[in-house]
Amino acid sequence: MAVPGRVLAAQGFAVYVPHYFERTDTTVADFAAAKRHFPAWMKTIWDAVSFVVRQPHVDPERVALLGISLGAYLSLSSAAIDDRIKAVVDFFGGFPKEMKLFTRRFCPVLILHGEEDDTVPVTEAHHLQRILEKKNIPYEMKIYPGAGHGFNQETMHDAGQRSLNFLKKHLGGTAPR
């Protein structure tokens, strides 16, 4: 699933991949593990953003997160409390209902989800859409008919292009150098 990262890197974006499972020695994230380790994984995202914004080739005012599945939940949750994050691309994830109590802000979000996702139901995308609309936050959403929890090559190509266009739009037009 590294395709979106490759697309963005090829366009000049600085791409970093935090390995949040390493913080908790986790190999599989079932619901119980996710619930137990979510705060530690959020700390990993916070630490990763702190590292990234200090890099000389990174504009700290143009930081976005792209999350896939659990990574999208973490990305959206992080963006709700960290104003350094200016945009989020959500690949078949969602926003935890528990974060409602902690949400301080939101940023523009691109929601990409499969209509037939049986791991993270498409209702999660619609739940996020309602939150963004209620808060008047810019968002774009593409629900892919027939797609599940993961995209085929054609759908991934489209999602990658949408991600690129969305990030250029919300981070200032062109990829950072």
C-alpha positions as a Markdown table, in Angstrom:
| # | Residue | x | y | z |
|---|---|---|---|---|
| 1 | Met | 0.0 | 0.0 | 0.0 |
| 2 | Ala | 3.0 | 2.3 | -0.4 |
| 3 | Val | 1.7 | 3.6 | -3.7 |
| 4 | Pro | 0.3 | 6.9 | -2.4 |
| 5 | Gly | 3.6 | 7.7 | -0.7 |
| 6 | Arg | 5.5 | 6.9 | -3.8 |
| 7 | Val | 3.2 | 9.2 | -5.9 |
| 8 | Leu | 3.7 | 12.0 | -3.4 |
| 9 | Ala | 7.5 | 11.5 | -3.1 |
| 10 | Ala | 7.8 | 11.5 | -6.9 |
| 11 | Gln | 6.1 | 14.9 | -6.9 |
| 12 | Gly | 8.6 | 16.4 | -4.4 |
| 13 | Phe | 6.7 | 15.9 | -1.1 |
| 14 | Ala | 8.9 | 14.8 | 1.8 |
| 15 | Val | 7.3 | 11.5 | 2.9 |
| 16 | Tyr | 7.9 | 9.9 | 6.3 |
| 17 | Val | 6.4 | 6.6 | 7.5 |
| 18 | Pro | 6.1 | 6.3 | 11.3 |
| 19 | His | 6.1 | 2.8 | 12.6 |
| 20 | Tyr | 3.7 | 3.2 | 15.5 |
| 21 | Phe | 3.4 | -0.5 | 16.2 |
| 22 | Glu | 7.1 | -0.6 | 17.3 |
| 23 | Arg | 6.3 | 1.6 | 20.3 |
| 24 | Thr | 4.1 | -1.2 | 21.8 |
| 25 | Asp | 5.8 | -4.2 | 20.2 |
| 26 | Thr | 2.5 | -4.9 | 18.4 |
| 27 | Thr | 2.3 | -7.1 | 15.3 |
| 28 | Val | -1.5 | -7.3 | 14.8 |
| 29 | Ala | -4.0 | -4.6 | 15.7 |
| 30 | Asp | -7.2 | -6.3 | 16.6 |
| 31 | Phe | -9.9 | -4.1 | 18.4 |
| 32 | Ala | -8.6 | -4.9 | 21.9 |
| 33 | Ala | -5.0 | -4.0 | 20.9 |
| 34 | Ala | -6.1 | -0.9 | 19.2 |
| 35 | Lys | -8.1 | 0.3 | 22.2 |
| 36 | Arg | -5.2 | -0.5 | 24.6 |
| 37 | His | -2.4 | 1.1 | 22.5 |
| 38 | Phe | -4.2 | 4.0 | 20.8 |
| 39 | Pro | -2.7 | 6.6 | 23.2 |
| 40 | Ala | 0.8 | 5.3 | 22.7 |
| 41 | Trp | 0.4 | 5.2 | 19.0 |
| 42 | Met | -0.9 | 8.8 | 19.1 |
| 43 | Lys | 2.2 | 9.8 | 20.9 |
| 44 | Thr | 4.3 | 8.2 | 18.1 |
| 45 | Ile | 2.4 | 10.3 | 15.6 |
| 46 | Trp | 3.1 | 13.4 | 17.7 |
| 47 | Asp | 6.8 | 12.5 | 18.0 |
| 48 | Ala | 7.0 | 11.9 | 14.2 |
| 49 | Val | 5.4 | 15.3 | 13.4 |
| 50 | Ser | 7.8 | 16.9 | 15.9 |
| 51 | Phe | 10.8 | 15.2 | 14.1 |
| 52 | Val | 9.5 | 16.1 | 10.6 |
| 53 | Val | 8.9 | 19.8 | 11.3 |
| 54 | Arg | 12.6 | 20.1 | 12.4 |
| 55 | Gln | 13.9 | 18.8 | 9.1 |
| 56 | Pro | 15.6 | 21.5 | 7.0 |
| 57 | His | 13.8 | 20.5 | 3.8 |
| 58 | Val | 10.3 | 20.5 | 5.4 |
| 59 | Asp | 8.1 | 23.6 | 5.6 |
| 60 | Pro | 6.6 | 23.2 | 9.1 |
| 61 | Glu | 3.6 | 25.2 | 7.9 |
| 62 | Arg | 2.7 | 22.6 | 5.3 |
| 63 | Val | 2.5 | 19.3 | 7.2 |
| 64 | Ala | -0.2 | 16.7 | 6.3 |
| 65 | Leu | -0.9 | 13.2 | 7.3 |
| 66 | Leu | -2.0 | 10.3 | 5.1 |
| 67 | Gly | -3.4 | 7.4 | 7.0 |
| 68 | Ile | -4.5 | 4.0 | 5.9 |
| 69 | Ser | -7.1 | 2.1 | 8.0 |
| 70 | Leu | -5.9 | 2.3 | 11.6 |
| 71 | Gly | -3.4 | 4.9 | 10.4 |
| 72 | Ala | -6.2 | 7.0 | 9.2 |
| 73 | Tyr | -7.9 | 6.9 | 12.6 |
| 74 | Leu | -4.6 | 7.9 | 14.2 |
| 75 | Ser | -4.1 | 10.7 | 11.6 |
| 76 | Leu | -7.5 | 12.2 | 12.1 |
| 77 | Ser | -7.3 | 11.9 | 15.8 |
| 78 | Ser | -3.9 | 13.6 | 15.8 |
| 79 | Ala | -5.1 | 16.4 | 13.5 |
| 80 | Ala | -8.0 | 17.0 | 15.9 |
| 81 | Ile | -5.5 | 18.0 | 18.7 |
| 82 | Asp | -2.4 | 19.2 | 16.8 |
| 83 | Asp | -2.5 | 22.4 | 14.9 |
| 84 | Arg | 0.7 | 21.6 | 13.1 |
| 85 | Ile | -1.2 | 19.3 | 10.9 |
| 86 | Lys | -2.8 | 21.2 | 8.0 |
| 87 | Ala | -4.5 | 18.4 | 6.1 |
| 88 | Val | -5.3 | 14.7 | 6.3 |
| 89 | Val | -5.9 | 12.1 | 3.7 |
| 90 | Asp | -8.0 | 9.3 | 5.1 |
| 91 | Phe | -7.8 | 5.9 | 3.2 |
| 92 | Phe | -10.7 | 3.7 | 4.6 |
| 93 | Gly | -10.4 | 4.9 | 8.2 |
| 94 | Gly | -12.5 | 6.9 | 10.4 |
| 95 | Phe | -12.7 | 9.2 | 13.4 |
| 96 | Pro | -13.0 | 7.6 | 16.8 |
| 97 | Lys | -16.2 | 8.6 | 18.6 |
| 98 | Glu | -14.1 | 8.8 | 21.8 |
| 99 | Met | -12.1 | 11.7 | 20.4 |
| 100 | Lys | -15.2 | 14.0 | 20.5 |
| 101 | Leu | -14.2 | 14.9 | 24.0 |
| 102 | Phe | -10.6 | 15.9 | 23.0 |
| 103 | Thr | -11.2 | 17.6 | 19.7 |
| 104 | Arg | -9.8 | 21.1 | 19.6 |
| 105 | Arg | -9.7 | 21.8 | 15.9 |
| 106 | Phe | -10.0 | 20.2 | 12.5 |
| 107 | Cys | -8.2 | 20.6 | 9.2 |
| 108 | Pro | -9.2 | 19.8 | 5.6 |
| 109 | Val | -9.8 | 16.1 | 5.0 |
| 110 | Leu | -9.8 | 13.9 | 1.9 |
| 111 | Ile | -12.0 | 10.8 | 2.6 |
| 112 | Leu | -11.3 | 7.8 | 0.4 |
| 113 | His | -13.4 | 4.7 | 1.2 |
| 114 | Gly | -14.6 | 1.5 | -0.4 |
| 115 | Glu | -18.4 | 1.2 | -0.5 |
| 116 | Glu | -18.1 | -2.6 | 0.3 |
| 117 | Asp | -15.5 | -2.3 | 3.1 |
| 118 | Asp | -16.3 | -4.9 | 5.7 |
| 119 | Thr | -13.4 | -4.1 | 7.9 |
| 120 | Val | -14.1 | -0.4 | 8.4 |
| 121 | Pro | -17.7 | 0.1 | 7.2 |
| 122 | Val | -18.4 | 3.0 | 4.9 |
| 123 | Thr | -20.6 | 4.4 | 7.7 |
| 124 | Glu | -17.3 | 5.6 | 9.3 |
| 125 | Ala | -16.7 | 7.8 | 6.2 |
| 126 | His | -20.2 | 9.2 | 6.5 |
| 127 | His | -19.8 | 9.8 | 10.2 |
| 128 | Leu | -16.6 | 11.8 | 9.5 |
| 129 | Gln | -18.4 | 13.7 | 6.7 |
| 130 | Arg | -21.2 | 14.8 | 9.1 |
| 131 | Ile | -18.6 | 16.0 | 11.7 |
| 132 | Leu | -16.7 | 18.0 | 9.0 |
| 133 | Glu | -19.9 | 19.5 | 7.6 |
| 134 | Lys | -21.2 | 20.5 | 11.1 |
| 135 | Lys | -17.8 | 22.2 | 11.8 |
| 136 | Asn | -17.8 | 23.8 | 8.3 |
| 137 | Ile | -14.4 | 22.2 | 7.6 |
| 138 | Pro | -13.4 | 21.8 | 3.9 |
| 139 | Tyr | -13.4 | 18.2 | 2.8 |
| 140 | Glu | -13.6 | 16.0 | -0.3 |
| 141 | Met | -14.9 | 12.5 | -0.3 |
| 142 | Lys | -14.8 | 9.7 | -2.8 |
| 143 | Ile | -16.7 | 6.4 | -2.1 |
| 144 | Tyr | -15.5 | 3.8 | -4.5 |
| 145 | Pro | -18.4 | 1.5 | -5.6 |
| 146 | Gly | -17.6 | -2.2 | -5.2 |
| 147 | Ala | -14.3 | -1.5 | -3.4 |
| 148 | Gly | -13.6 | -3.1 | -0.1 |
| 149 | His | -10.8 | -2.6 | 2.5 |
| 150 | Gly | -8.1 | -2.0 | 0.0 |
| 151 | Phe | -8.1 | -0.8 | -3.5 |
| 152 | Asn | -7.2 | -2.5 | -6.8 |
| 153 | Gln | -4.6 | -0.9 | -9.0 |
| 154 | Glu | -7.0 | 1.3 | -11.0 |
| 155 | Thr | -8.8 | 2.6 | -7.9 |
| 156 | Met | -5.4 | 3.2 | -6.1 |
| 157 | His | -4.2 | 5.2 | -9.1 |
| 158 | Asp | -7.3 | 7.4 | -8.9 |
| 159 | Ala | -7.0 | 7.7 | -5.1 |
| 160 | Gly | -3.3 | 8.6 | -5.4 |
| 161 | Gln | -4.1 | 11.3 | -7.9 |
| 162 | Arg | -6.9 | 12.7 | -5.7 |
| 163 | Ser | -4.5 | 12.7 | -2.8 |
| 164 | Leu | -1.9 | 14.6 | -4.8 |
| 165 | Asn | -4.4 | 17.2 | -6.0 |
| 166 | Phe | -5.9 | 17.6 | -2.5 |
| 167 | Leu | -2.6 | 18.1 | -0.8 |
| 168 | Lys | -1.4 | 20.6 | -3.4 |
| 169 | Lys | -4.7 | 22.5 | -2.9 |
| 170 | His | -4.5 | 22.6 | 0.9 |
| 171 | Leu | -0.8 | 22.9 | 1.4 |
| 172 | Gly | -0.3 | 25.8 | -0.9 |
| 173 | Gly | -0.3 | 24.7 | -4.6 |
| 174 | Thr | 2.9 | 22.9 | -5.3 |
| 175 | Ala | 4.8 | 20.2 | -3.5 |
| 176 | Pro | 7.4 | 21.4 | -1.0 |
| 177 | Arg | 11.0 | 21.1 | -2.0 |
